Amino acid sequence: MLIAGSHNISIGNKPFKDKLQSYQNSPMAQHGEIKDFANGGIWDKDSINKRHEKLKAFILSTWSL
């Protein structure tokens, strides 16, 4: 996920649950939706696959690839 350099520095190598809190406070929409993909606050392979499918659907419908 793209985040500002200052945000990246502030969250560093913190556990995902701490990062999730910082994403929820972010004005960027993509950051806020991460909570919708996290399984009970855990970022796992299933979370990544769900986000992948959403991004893929958006790309294919937007650019008709």
PQR file of N, CA, C, O and H, with PARSE charges and radii, in Angstrom:
ATOM      1  N   MET A   1       0.848  -1.167   0.000 -0.4000 1.5000
ATOM      2  CA  MET A   1       0.000   0.000   0.000 -0.0000 2.0000
ATOM      3  C   MET A   1       0.892   1.227   0.000  0.5500 1.7000
ATOM      4  O   MET A   1       1.904   1.270   0.699 -0.5500 1.4000
ATOM      5  N   LEU A   2       0.516   2.215  -0.780 -0.4000 1.5000
ATOM      6  CA  LEU A   2       1.267   3.459  -0.817 -0.0000 2.0000
ATOM      7  C   LEU A   2       0.923   4.299   0.405  0.5500 1.7000
ATOM      8  O   LEU A   2      -0.246   4.544   0.704 -0.5500 1.4000
ATOM      9  H   LEU A   2      -0.306   2.180  -1.348  0.4000 1.0000
ATOM     10  N   ILE A   3       1.960   4.732   1.101 -0.4000 1.5000
ATOM     11  CA  ILE A   3       1.767   5.643   2.228 -0.0000 2.0000
ATOM     12  C   ILE A   3       2.860   6.697   2.174  0.5500 1.7000
ATOM     13  O   ILE A   3       3.917   6.493   1.577 -0.5500 1.4000
ATOM     14  H   ILE A   3       2.910   4.533   0.859  0.4000 1.0000
ATOM     15  N   ALA A   4       2.585   7.822   2.806 -0.4000 1.5000
ATOM     16  CA  ALA A   4       3.567   8.907   2.844 -0.0000 2.0000
ATOM     17  C   ALA A   4       4.805   8.452   3.606  0.5500 1.7000
ATOM     18  O   ALA A   4       4.718   7.628   4.517 -0.5500 1.4000
ATOM     19  H   ALA A   4       1.726   7.988   3.291  0.4000 1.0000
ATOM     20  N   GLY A   5       5.947   8.991   3.228 -0.4000 1.5000
ATOM     21  CA  GLY A   5       7.195   8.642   3.891 -0.0000 2.0000
ATOM     22  C   GLY A   5       7.141   8.892   5.390  0.5500 1.7000
ATOM     23  O   GLY A   5       7.630   8.081   6.177 -0.5500 1.4000
ATOM     24  H   GLY A   5       6.017   9.660   2.488  0.4000 1.0000
ATOM     25  N   SER A   6       6.547  10.011   5.783 -0.4000 1.5000
ATOM     26  CA  SER A   6       6.462  10.332   7.212 -0.0000 2.0000
ATOM     27  C   SER A   6       5.587   9.325   7.952  0.5500 1.7000
ATOM     28  O   SER A   6       5.878   8.968   9.094 -0.5500 1.4000
ATOM     29  H   SER A   6       6.150  10.669   5.143  0.4000 1.0000
ATOM     30  N   HIS A   7       4.512   8.866   7.302 -0.4000 1.5000
ATOM     31  CA  HIS A   7       3.645   7.859   7.919 -0.0000 2.0000
ATOM     32  C   HIS A   7       4.402   6.544   8.055  0.5500 1.7000
ATOM     33  O   HIS A   7       4.336   5.888   9.094 -0.5500 1.4000
ATOM     34  H   HIS A   7       4.276   9.156   6.374  0.4000 1.0000
ATOM     35  N   ASN A   8       5.112   6.169   7.020 -0.4000 1.5000
ATOM     36  CA  ASN A   8       5.888   4.936   7.045 -0.0000 2.0000
ATOM     37  C   ASN A   8       6.926   4.957   8.174  0.5500 1.7000
ATOM     38  O   ASN A   8       7.111   3.964   8.877 -0.5500 1.4000
ATOM     39  H   ASN A   8       5.166   6.702   6.176  0.4000 1.0000
ATOM     40  N   ILE A   9       7.587   6.082   8.334 -0.4000 1.5000
ATOM     41  CA  ILE A   9       8.578   6.217   9.400 -0.0000 2.0000
ATOM     42  C   ILE A   9       7.912   6.090  10.763  0.5500 1.7000
ATOM     43  O   ILE A   9       8.455   5.457  11.668 -0.5500 1.4000
ATOM     44  H   ILE A   9       7.437   6.889   7.763  0.4000 1.0000
ATOM     45  N   SER A  10       6.730   6.695  10.910 -0.4000 1.5000
ATOM     46  CA  SER A  10       6.074   6.679  12.224 -0.0000 2.0000
ATOM     47  C   SER A  10       5.565   5.290  12.620  0.5500 1.7000
ATOM     48  O   SER A  10       5.540   4.963  13.806 -0.5500 1.4000
ATOM     49  H   SER A  10       6.288   7.210  10.175  0.4000 1.0000
ATOM     50  N   ILE A  11       5.158   4.465  11.642 -0.4000 1.5000
ATOM     51  CA  ILE A  11       4.652   3.137  11.996 -0.0000 2.0000
ATOM     52  C   ILE A  11       5.747   2.083  11.982  0.5500 1.7000
ATOM     53  O   ILE A  11       5.644   1.059  12.657 -0.5500 1.4000
ATOM     54  H   ILE A  11       5.178   4.731  10.679  0.4000 1.0000
ATOM     55  N   GLY A  12       6.797   2.340  11.209 -0.4000 1.5000
ATOM     56  CA  GLY A  12       7.958   1.457  11.195 -0.0000 2.0000
ATOM     57  C   GLY A  12       7.627  -0.025  11.182  0.5500 1.7000
ATOM     58  O   GLY A  12       6.884  -0.502  10.325 -0.5500 1.4000
ATOM     59  H   GLY A  12       6.881   3.172  10.661  0.4000 1.0000
ATOM     60  N   ASN A  13       8.184  -0.741  12.137 -0.4000 1.5000
ATOM     61  CA  ASN A  13       8.046  -2.185  12.215 -0.0000 2.0000
ATOM     62  C   ASN A  13       7.065  -2.590  13.314  0.5500 1.7000
ATOM     63  O   ASN A  13       7.202  -3.654  13.917 -0.5500 1.4000
ATOM     64  H   ASN A  13       8.788  -0.353  12.833  0.4000 1.0000
ATOM     65  N   LYS A  14       6.096  -1.751  13.564 -0.4000 1.5000
ATOM     66  CA  LYS A  14       5.105  -2.031  14.613 -0.0000 2.0000
ATOM     67  C   LYS A  14       4.217  -3.205  14.200  0.5500 1.7000
ATOM     68  O   LYS A  14       4.119  -3.521  13.015 -0.5500 1.4000
ATOM     69  H   LYS A  14       5.985  -0.886  13.075  0.4000 1.0000
ATOM     70  N   PRO A  15       3.576  -3.847  15.166 -0.5600 1.5000
ATOM     71  CA  PRO A  15       2.633  -4.924  14.843  0.2800 2.0000
ATOM     72  C   PRO A  15       1.478  -4.386  13.983  0.5500 1.7000
ATOM     73  O   PRO A  15       1.145  -3.202  14.035 -0.5500 1.4000
ATOM     74  N   PHE A  16       0.881  -5.280  13.196 -0.4000 1.5000
ATOM     75  CA  PHE A  16      -0.193  -4.871  12.289 -0.0000 2.0000
ATOM     76  C   PHE A  16      -1.324  -4.164  13.021  0.5500 1.7000
ATOM     77  O   PHE A  16      -1.858  -3.183  12.503 -0.5500 1.4000
ATOM     78  H   PHE A  16       1.152  -6.242  13.154  0.4000 1.0000
ATOM     79  N   LYS A  17      -1.709  -4.626  14.211 -0.4000 1.5000
ATOM     80  CA  LYS A  17      -2.824  -3.996  14.929 -0.0000 2.0000
ATOM     81  C   LYS A  17      -2.539  -2.517  15.200  0.5500 1.7000
ATOM     82  O   LYS A  17      -3.461  -1.702  15.176 -0.5500 1.4000
ATOM     83  H   LYS A  17      -1.275  -5.423  14.632  0.4000 1.0000
ATOM     84  N   ASP A  18      -1.278  -2.159  15.458 -0.4000 1.5000
ATOM     85  CA  ASP A  18      -0.922  -0.759  15.661 -0.0000 2.0000
ATOM     86  C   ASP A  18      -0.965   0.007  14.341  0.5500 1.7000
ATOM     87  O   ASP A  18      -1.409   1.155  14.294 -0.5500 1.4000
ATOM     88  H   ASP A  18      -0.529  -2.822  15.478  0.4000 1.0000
ATOM     89  N   LYS A  19      -0.506  -0.631  13.283 -0.4000 1.5000
ATOM     90  CA  LYS A  19      -0.548   0.004  11.969 -0.0000 2.0000
ATOM     91  C   LYS A  19      -1.996   0.218  11.536  0.5500 1.7000
ATOM     92  O   LYS A  19      -2.333   1.258  10.970 -0.5500 1.4000
ATOM     93  H   LYS A  19      -0.145  -1.563  13.321  0.4000 1.0000
ATOM     94  N   LEU A  20      -2.845  -0.763  11.801 -0.4000 1.5000
ATOM     95  CA  LEU A  20      -4.255  -0.672  11.428 -0.0000 2.0000
ATOM     96  C   LEU A  20      -4.891   0.564  12.043  0.5500 1.7000
ATOM     97  O   LEU A  20      -5.655   1.265  11.380 -0.5500 1.4000
ATOM     98  H   LEU A  20      -2.572  -1.608  12.260  0.4000 1.0000
ATOM     99  N   GLN A  21      -4.584   0.833  13.293 -0.4000 1.5000
ATOM    100  CA  GLN A  21      -5.117   2.024  13.958 -0.0000 2.0000
ATOM    101  C   GLN A  21      -4.676   3.292  13.234  0.5500 1.7000
ATOM    102  O   GLN A  21      -5.471   4.216  13.064 -0.5500 1.4000
ATOM    103  H   GLN A  21      -3.963   0.264  13.831  0.4000 1.0000
ATOM    104  N   SER A  22      -3.417   3.342  12.809 -0.4000 1.5000
ATOM    105  CA  SER A  22      -2.929   4.539  12.118 -0.0000 2.0000
ATOM    106  C   SER A  22      -3.580   4.679  10.740  0.5500 1.7000
ATOM    107  O   SER A  22      -3.819   5.796  10.282 -0.5500 1.4000
ATOM    108  H   SER A  22      -2.771   2.592  12.947  0.4000 1.0000
ATOM    109  N   TYR A  23      -3.868   3.556  10.075 -0.4000 1.5000
ATOM    110  CA  TYR A  23      -4.533   3.616   8.773 -0.0000 2.0000
ATOM    111  C   TYR A  23      -5.954   4.142   8.928  0.5500 1.7000
ATOM    112  O   TYR A  23      -6.426   4.908   8.087 -0.5500 1.4000
ATOM    113  H   TYR A  23      -3.674   2.648  10.447  0.4000 1.0000
ATOM    114  N   GLN A  24      -6.635   3.743   9.986 -0.4000 1.5000
ATOM    115  CA  GLN A  24      -8.023   4.174  10.196 -0.0000 2.0000
ATOM    116  C   GLN A  24      -8.101   5.680  10.428  0.5500 1.7000
ATOM    117  O   GLN A  24      -9.129   6.298  10.152 -0.5500 1.4000
ATOM    118  H   GLN A  24      -6.251   3.122  10.669  0.4000 1.0000
ATOM    119  N   ASN A  25      -7.027   6.269  10.930 -0.4000 1.5000
ATOM    120  CA  ASN A  25      -6.999   7.709  11.181 -0.0000 2.0000
ATOM    121  C   ASN A  25      -6.510   8.498   9.976  0.5500 1.7000
ATOM    122  O   ASN A  25      -6.445   9.726  10.023 -0.5500 1.4000
ATOM    123  H   ASN A  25      -6.192   5.767  11.155  0.4000 1.0000
ATOM    124  N   SER A  26      -6.171   7.815   8.914 -0.4000 1.5000
ATOM    125  CA  SER A  26      -5.634   8.450   7.718 -0.0000 2.0000
ATOM    126  C   SER A  26      -6.768   8.997   6.838  0.5500 1.7000
ATOM    127  O   SER A  26      -7.834   8.389   6.744 -0.5500 1.4000
ATOM    128  H   SER A  26      -6.224   6.817   8.876  0.4000 1.0000
ATOM    129  N   PRO A  27      -6.529  10.143   6.197 -0.5600 1.5000
ATOM    130  CA  PRO A  27      -7.548  10.699   5.295  0.2800 2.0000
ATOM    131  C   PRO A  27      -7.640   9.965   3.949  0.5500 1.7000
ATOM    132  O   PRO A  27      -8.571  10.205   3.180 -0.5500 1.4000
ATOM    133  N   MET A  28      -6.689   9.078   3.661 -0.4000 1.5000
ATOM    134  CA  MET A  28      -6.707   8.367   2.386 -0.0000 2.0000
ATOM    135  C   MET A  28      -7.666   7.178   2.453  0.5500 1.7000
ATOM    136  O   MET A  28      -7.593   6.366   3.375 -0.5500 1.4000
ATOM    137  H   MET A  28      -5.933   8.883   4.286  0.4000 1.0000
ATOM    138  N   ALA A  29      -8.554   7.081   1.481 -0.4000 1.5000
ATOM    139  CA  ALA A  29      -9.595   6.040   1.472 -0.0000 2.0000
ATOM    140  C   ALA A  29      -9.013   4.629   1.487  0.5500 1.7000
ATOM    141  O   ALA A  29      -9.537   3.754   2.176 -0.5500 1.4000
ATOM    142  H   ALA A  29      -8.613   7.741   0.731  0.4000 1.0000
ATOM    143  N   GLN A  30      -7.937   4.397   0.737 -0.4000 1.5000
ATOM    144  CA  GLN A  30      -7.363   3.046   0.686 -0.0000 2.0000
ATOM    145  C   GLN A  30      -6.876   2.595   2.049  0.5500 1.7000
ATOM    146  O   GLN A  30      -6.880   1.399   2.344 -0.5500 1.4000
ATOM    147  H   GLN A  30      -7.511   5.108   0.177  0.4000 1.0000
ATOM    148  N   HIS A  31      -6.461   3.522   2.875 -0.4000 1.5000
ATOM    149  CA  HIS A  31      -6.000   3.163   4.215 -0.0000 2.0000
ATOM    150  C   HIS A  31      -7.179   2.731   5.085  0.5500 1.7000
ATOM    151  O   HIS A  31      -7.085   1.754   5.827 -0.5500 1.4000
ATOM    152  H   HIS A  31      -6.458   4.493   2.636  0.4000 1.0000
ATOM    153  N   GLY A  32      -8.269   3.450   4.991 -0.4000 1.5000
ATOM    154  CA  GLY A  32      -9.443   3.133   5.803 -0.0000 2.0000
ATOM    155  C   GLY A  32     -10.069   1.796   5.456  0.5500 1.7000
ATOM    156  O   GLY A  32     -10.635   1.133   6.325 -0.5500 1.4000
ATOM    157  H   GLY A  32      -8.345   4.244   4.388  0.4000 1.0000
ATOM    158  N   GLU A  33      -9.975   1.393   4.196 -0.4000 1.5000
ATOM    159  CA  GLU A  33     -10.620   0.135   3.802 -0.0000 2.0000
ATOM    160  C   GLU A  33      -9.814  -1.098   4.193  0.5500 1.7000
ATOM    161  O   GLU A  33     -10.325  -2.215   4.107 -0.5500 1.4000
ATOM    162  H   GLU A  33      -9.515   1.933   3.490  0.4000 1.0000
ATOM    163  N   ILE A  34      -8.590  -0.922   4.613 -0.4000 1.5000
ATOM    164  CA  ILE A  34      -7.771  -2.067   5.016 -0.0000 2.0000
ATOM    165  C   ILE A  34      -8.457  -2.847   6.134  0.5500 1.7000
ATOM    166  O   ILE A  34      -8.360  -4.073   6.179 -0.5500 1.4000
ATOM    167  H   ILE A  34      -8.176  -0.014   4.683  0.4000 1.0000
ATOM    168  N   LYS A  35      -9.142  -2.156   7.028 -0.4000 1.5000
ATOM    169  CA  LYS A  35      -9.844  -2.841   8.131 -0.0000 2.0000
ATOM    170  C   LYS A  35     -10.898  -3.795   7.599  0.5500 1.7000
ATOM    171  O   LYS A  35     -11.202  -4.798   8.244 -0.5500 1.4000
ATOM    172  H   LYS A  35      -9.220  -1.160   6.991  0.4000 1.0000
ATOM    173  N   ASP A  36     -11.464  -3.498   6.422 -0.4000 1.5000
ATOM    174  CA  ASP A  36     -12.479  -4.372   5.828 -0.0000 2.0000
ATOM    175  C   ASP A  36     -11.885  -5.700   5.348  0.5500 1.7000
ATOM    176  O   ASP A  36     -12.595  -6.699   5.235 -0.5500 1.4000
ATOM    177  H   ASP A  36     -11.217  -2.683   5.898  0.4000 1.0000
ATOM    178  N   PHE A  37     -10.599  -5.702   5.074 -0.4000 1.5000
ATOM    179  CA  PHE A  37      -9.938  -6.908   4.575 -0.0000 2.0000
ATOM    180  C   PHE A  37      -9.245  -7.693   5.674  0.5500 1.7000
ATOM    181  O   PHE A  37      -9.019  -8.895   5.535 -0.5500 1.4000
ATOM    182  H   PHE A  37     -10.022  -4.890   5.166  0.4000 1.0000
ATOM    183  N   ALA A  38      -8.909  -7.022   6.762 -0.4000 1.5000
ATOM    184  CA  ALA A  38      -8.195  -7.688   7.860 -0.0000 2.0000
ATOM    185  C   ALA A  38      -9.140  -8.636   8.589  0.5500 1.7000
ATOM    186  O   ALA A  38     -10.240  -8.253   8.986 -0.5500 1.4000
ATOM    187  H   ALA A  38      -9.092  -6.045   6.875  0.4000 1.0000
ATOM    188  N   ASN A  39      -8.702  -9.852   8.754 -0.4000 1.5000
ATOM    189  CA  ASN A  39      -9.508 -10.867   9.441 -0.0000 2.0000
ATOM    190  C   ASN A  39      -9.333 -10.730  10.952  0.5500 1.7000
ATOM    191  O   ASN A  39      -8.358 -11.219  11.523 -0.5500 1.4000
ATOM    192  H   ASN A  39      -7.808 -10.163   8.432  0.4000 1.0000
ATOM    193  N   GLY A  40     -10.295 -10.055  11.592 -0.4000 1.5000
ATOM    194  CA  GLY A  40     -10.193  -9.874  13.032 -0.0000 2.0000
ATOM    195  C   GLY A  40      -8.965  -9.088  13.446  0.5500 1.7000
ATOM    196  O   GLY A  40      -8.384  -9.352  14.499 -0.5500 1.4000
ATOM    197  H   GLY A  40     -11.087  -9.658  11.129  0.4000 1.0000
ATOM    198  N   GLY A  41      -8.567  -8.129  12.633 -0.4000 1.5000
ATOM    199  CA  GLY A  41      -7.388  -7.325  12.941 -0.0000 2.0000
ATOM    200  C   GLY A  41      -6.078  -7.993  12.566  0.5500 1.7000
ATOM    201  O   GLY A  41      -5.008  -7.531  12.963 -0.5500 1.4000
ATOM    202  H   GLY A  41      -9.040  -7.914  11.778  0.4000 1.0000
ATOM    203  N   ILE A  42      -6.153  -9.080  11.801 -0.4000 1.5000
ATOM    204  CA  ILE A  42      -4.946  -9.791  11.385 -0.0000 2.0000
ATOM    205  C   ILE A  42      -4.808  -9.692   9.867  0.5500 1.7000
ATOM    206  O   ILE A  42      -5.759  -9.952   9.130 -0.5500 1.4000
ATOM    207  H   ILE A  42      -7.023  -9.455  11.479  0.4000 1.0000
ATOM    208  N   TRP A  43      -3.631  -9.320   9.416 -0.4000 1.5000
ATOM    209  CA  TRP A  43      -3.356  -9.230   7.983 -0.0000 2.0000
ATOM    210  C   TRP A  43      -2.680 -10.537   7.577  0.5500 1.7000
ATOM    211  O   TRP A  43      -1.505 -10.766   7.865 -0.5500 1.4000
ATOM    212  H   TRP A  43      -2.858  -9.109  10.015  0.4000 1.0000
ATOM    213  N   ASP A  44      -3.450 -11.387   6.904 -0.4000 1.5000
ATOM    214  CA  ASP A  44      -2.949 -12.701   6.539 -0.0000 2.0000
ATOM    215  C   ASP A  44      -3.110 -12.930   5.040  0.5500 1.7000
ATOM    216  O   ASP A  44      -3.504 -12.023   4.307 -0.5500 1.4000
ATOM    217  H   ASP A  44      -4.404 -11.201   6.670  0.4000 1.0000
ATOM    218  N   LYS A  45      -2.809 -14.133   4.593 -0.4000 1.5000
ATOM    219  CA  LYS A  45      -2.889 -14.464   3.170 -0.0000 2.0000
ATOM    220  C   LYS A  45      -4.302 -14.259   2.630  0.5500 1.7000
ATOM    221  O   LYS A  45      -4.468 -13.789   1.504 -0.5500 1.4000
ATOM    222  H   LYS A  45      -2.489 -14.870   5.188  0.4000 1.0000
ATOM    223  N   ASP A  46      -5.311 -14.602   3.407 -0.4000 1.5000
ATOM    224  CA  ASP A  46      -6.700 -14.411   2.990 -0.0000 2.0000
ATOM    225  C   ASP A  46      -7.011 -12.924   2.808  0.5500 1.7000
ATOM    226  O   ASP A  46      -7.696 -12.542   1.859 -0.5500 1.4000
ATOM    227  H   ASP A  46      -5.177 -14.984   4.321  0.4000 1.0000
ATOM    228  N   SER A  47      -6.509 -12.090   3.713 -0.4000 1.5000
ATOM    229  CA  SER A  47      -6.703 -10.639   3.611 -0.0000 2.0000
ATOM    230  C   SER A  47      -6.078 -10.111   2.329  0.5500 1.7000
ATOM    231  O   SER A  47      -6.680  -9.315   1.607 -0.5500 1.4000
ATOM    232  H   SER A  47      -5.953 -12.399   4.484  0.4000 1.0000
ATOM    233  N   ILE A  48      -4.870 -10.565   2.061 -0.4000 1.5000
ATOM    234  CA  ILE A  48      -4.160 -10.125   0.863 -0.0000 2.0000
ATOM    235  C   ILE A  48      -4.909 -10.559  -0.397  0.5500 1.7000
ATOM    236  O   ILE A  48      -5.036  -9.777  -1.340 -0.5500 1.4000
ATOM    237  H   ILE A  48      -4.381 -11.211   2.647  0.4000 1.0000
ATOM    238  N   ASN A  49      -5.402 -11.788  -0.422 -0.4000 1.5000
ATOM    239  CA  ASN A  49      -6.145 -12.282  -1.583 -0.0000 2.0000
ATOM    240  C   ASN A  49      -7.437 -11.508  -1.800  0.5500 1.7000
ATOM    241  O   ASN A  49      -7.791 -11.210  -2.940 -0.5500 1.4000
ATOM    242  H   ASN A  49      -5.299 -12.423   0.343  0.4000 1.0000
ATOM    243  N   LYS A  50      -8.141 -11.181  -0.731 -0.4000 1.5000
ATOM    244  CA  LYS A  50      -9.384 -10.399  -0.857 -0.0000 2.0000
ATOM    245  C   LYS A  50      -9.098  -9.022  -1.450  0.5500 1.7000
ATOM    246  O   LYS A  50      -9.815  -8.557  -2.337 -0.5500 1.4000
ATOM    247  H   LYS A  50      -7.853 -11.424   0.195  0.4000 1.0000
ATOM    248  N   ARG A  51      -8.041  -8.373  -0.951 -0.4000 1.5000
ATOM    249  CA  ARG A  51      -7.693  -7.046  -1.469 -0.0000 2.0000
ATOM    250  C   ARG A  51      -7.241  -7.156  -2.921  0.5500 1.7000
ATOM    251  O   ARG A  51      -7.584  -6.305  -3.742 -0.5500 1.4000
ATOM    252  H   ARG A  51      -7.459  -8.750  -0.230  0.4000 1.0000
ATOM    253  N   HIS A  52      -6.488  -8.177  -3.237 -0.4000 1.5000
ATOM    254  CA  HIS A  52      -6.032  -8.407  -4.606 -0.0000 2.0000
ATOM    255  C   HIS A  52      -7.229  -8.499  -5.560  0.5500 1.7000
ATOM    256  O   HIS A  52      -7.240  -7.868  -6.616 -0.5500 1.4000
ATOM    257  H   HIS A  52      -6.210  -8.868  -2.569  0.4000 1.0000
ATOM    258  N   GLU A  53      -8.230  -9.287  -5.177 -0.4000 1.5000
ATOM    259  CA  GLU A  53      -9.408  -9.458  -6.034 -0.0000 2.0000
ATOM    260  C   GLU A  53     -10.158  -8.150  -6.225  0.5500 1.7000
ATOM    261  O   GLU A  53     -10.648  -7.875  -7.321 -0.5500 1.4000
ATOM    262  H   GLU A  53      -8.221  -9.799  -4.319  0.4000 1.0000
ATOM    263  N   LYS A  54     -10.255  -7.342  -5.179 -0.4000 1.5000
ATOM    264  CA  LYS A  54     -10.945  -6.058  -5.304 -0.0000 2.0000
ATOM    265  C   LYS A  54     -10.169  -5.124  -6.229  0.5500 1.7000
ATOM    266  O   LYS A  54     -10.752  -4.467  -7.090 -0.5500 1.4000
ATOM    267  H   LYS A  54      -9.857  -7.565  -4.290  0.4000 1.0000
ATOM    268  N   LEU A  55      -8.865  -5.071  -6.047 -0.4000 1.5000
ATOM    269  CA  LEU A  55      -8.044  -4.224  -6.914 -0.0000 2.0000
ATOM    270  C   LEU A  55      -8.102  -4.688  -8.363  0.5500 1.7000
ATOM    271  O   LEU A  55      -8.195  -3.871  -9.279 -0.5500 1.4000
ATOM    272  H   LEU A  55      -8.391  -5.604  -5.347  0.4000 1.0000
ATOM    273  N   LYS A  56      -8.047  -5.994  -8.569 -0.4000 1.5000
ATOM    274  CA  LYS A  56      -8.108  -6.542  -9.923 -0.0000 2.0000
ATOM    275  C   LYS A  56      -9.438  -6.191 -10.594  0.5500 1.7000
ATOM    276  O   LYS A  56      -9.461  -5.795 -11.759 -0.5500 1.4000
ATOM    277  H   LYS A  56      -7.972  -6.658  -7.825  0.4000 1.0000
ATOM    278  N   ALA A  57     -10.538  -6.336  -9.862 -0.4000 1.5000
ATOM    279  CA  ALA A  57     -11.848  -6.002 -10.424 -0.0000 2.0000
ATOM    280  C   ALA A  57     -11.928  -4.521 -10.785  0.5500 1.7000
ATOM    281  O   ALA A  57     -12.468  -4.164 -11.832 -0.5500 1.4000
ATOM    282  H   ALA A  57     -10.519  -6.658  -8.916  0.4000 1.0000
ATOM    283  N   PHE A  58     -11.400  -3.673  -9.932 -0.4000 1.5000
ATOM    284  CA  PHE A  58     -11.387  -2.236 -10.208 -0.0000 2.0000
ATOM    285  C   PHE A  58     -10.569  -1.926 -11.472  0.5500 1.7000
ATOM    286  O   PHE A  58     -11.015  -1.176 -12.341 -0.5500 1.4000
ATOM    287  H   PHE A  58     -10.962  -3.964  -9.082  0.4000 1.0000
ATOM    288  N   ILE A  59      -9.387  -2.505 -11.561 -0.4000 1.5000
ATOM    289  CA  ILE A  59      -8.518  -2.255 -12.708 -0.0000 2.0000
ATOM    290  C   ILE A  59      -9.167  -2.720 -14.008  0.5500 1.7000
ATOM    291  O   ILE A  59      -9.160  -2.001 -15.007 -0.5500 1.4000
ATOM    292  H   ILE A  59      -9.024  -3.115 -10.856  0.4000 1.0000
ATOM    293  N   LEU A  60      -9.731  -3.933 -13.986 -0.4000 1.5000
ATOM    294  CA  LEU A  60     -10.346  -4.454 -15.206 -0.0000 2.0000
ATOM    295  C   LEU A  60     -11.571  -3.667 -15.634  0.5500 1.7000
ATOM    296  O   LEU A  60     -11.806  -3.488 -16.829 -0.5500 1.4000
ATOM    297  H   LEU A  60      -9.737  -4.517 -13.174  0.4000 1.0000
ATOM    298  N   SER A  61     -12.352  -3.196 -14.675 -0.4000 1.5000
ATOM    299  CA  SER A  61     -13.553  -2.422 -15.044 -0.0000 2.0000
ATOM    300  C   SER A  61     -13.194  -0.990 -15.441  0.5500 1.7000
ATOM    301  O   SER A  61     -13.894  -0.377 -16.247 -0.5500 1.4000
ATOM    302  H   SER A  61     -12.161  -3.341 -13.704  0.4000 1.0000
ATOM    303  N   THR A  62     -12.120  -0.459 -14.886 -0.4000 1.5000
ATOM    304  CA  THR A  62     -11.731   0.925 -15.186 -0.0000 2.0000
ATOM    305  C   THR A  62     -11.024   1.046 -16.522  0.5500 1.7000
ATOM    306  O   THR A  62     -11.291   1.973 -17.286 -0.5500 1.4000
ATOM    307  H   THR A  62     -11.552  -0.957 -14.231  0.4000 1.0000
ATOM    308  N   TRP A  63     -10.124   0.114 -16.810 -0.4000 1.5000
ATOM    309  CA  TRP A  63      -9.318   0.213 -18.007 -0.0000 2.0000
ATOM    310  C   TRP A  63      -9.635  -0.858 -19.044  0.5500 1.7000
ATOM    311  O   TRP A  63      -8.938  -0.944 -20.055 -0.5500 1.4000
ATOM    312  H   TRP A  63      -9.907  -0.639 -16.189  0.4000 1.0000
ATOM    313  N   SER A  64     -10.631  -1.651 -18.838 -0.4000 1.5000
ATOM    314  CA  SER A  64     -11.071  -2.664 -19.806 -0.0000 2.0000
ATOM    315  C   SER A  64      -9.917  -3.490 -20.367  0.5500 1.7000
ATOM    316  O   SER A  64      -9.778  -3.655 -21.579 -0.5500 1.4000
ATOM    317  H   SER A  64     -11.198  -1.582 -18.017  0.4000 1.0000
ATOM    318  N   LEU A  65      -9.116  -3.992 -19.476 -0.4000 1.5000
ATOM    319  CA  LEU A  65      -7.968  -4.809 -19.917 -0.0000 2.0000
ATOM    320  C   LEU A  65      -8.402  -6.229 -20.199  0.5500 1.7000
ATOM    321  O   LEU A  65      -7.580  -7.062 -20.579 -0.5500 1.4000
ATOM    322  H   LEU A  65      -9.229  -3.858 -18.492  0.4000 1.0000
TER
END
